[in-house]
């Protein structure tokens, strides 16, 4: 389903958490594939990213890609500041 962020606030996203004891650790590259005028990636490390909602009542799509065929596409809806 969708993830919601209020305009002017941030949320933290986690992509494909690594199972405990896994042999591999993945660092994801995050990108805004659609709606870059509505959200901003303010920082990311490893599997997490902090997303800022910019303009309310719009959708944006974020992609997290580890370069090894593992990727998560996440739809974010920005809610207007109340």
N, C-alpha and C positions, 0 to 999 in steps of 0.2 A: 504494500500500500504506500500511500504518500507519507512524506515526513513534512511537518509544518514548522516554519520559523516565523516569528513576528518581525515585521519591518524594524530595523535598527537593533535587533538582538542577534545573538549568535547561538548556534547549536554545534555539538560535536558529533561527527559521524565515524563509525568504525566499519571497515570493509573486511569481510572474510577473516574473522579472528583466527589466529594460529592455534591449532590444538596443542594442549600441554604436552611437552616432551617431543614435539615435532622435530625432525632432523633439519627442516628448512625454515628460514625466517624470510618473510617477504616484505619489501619496502614498496609501498604503492605510490604511483604517480597519479595525482588527482587532476582532473580537468573539467571545465564547464563546457558541456557539449551543446547545450541550448539554453538561452535565457541569461546570458552573462550580464545583461543590464539589470537583472533582478536579484542576483546573489553574487557574493564575492568569497573566494577562498582566502581567508586571512592568514592561515598557517596550516601546515600538515607535516607530520612525522610518522614514519612507519605505516601503520594501518589506519591512523586516525586523521581527520581533517576538521578544522573549525570553519564553519560557513556563516557568513553574515547576510542577513536579509536586507535588501536595499530598497525595493519598491514593493508596496503591498498589493495583494490580490493578483499575483501572477505566478506562473510555474517556471521552474528551471530544472535542467537535468544535469546531474553530476556523474562523472565516470571515474572509477578507481581502477587502475590497470597496473598489475605488477610485472608486465613484460614477459610473463611465462604462461600466458593463456588463461590466467585467473583474473577475472574482472567483475566488478559490480557496478551496475547502473542504477542510480538512485534519483527518484523524482522528488523535488522539493517544492512545496507551495508556500509562498510568502503571504502571510496574513497582514492586513492593514494595521497600523499602529492604532490602538484604541484609546 
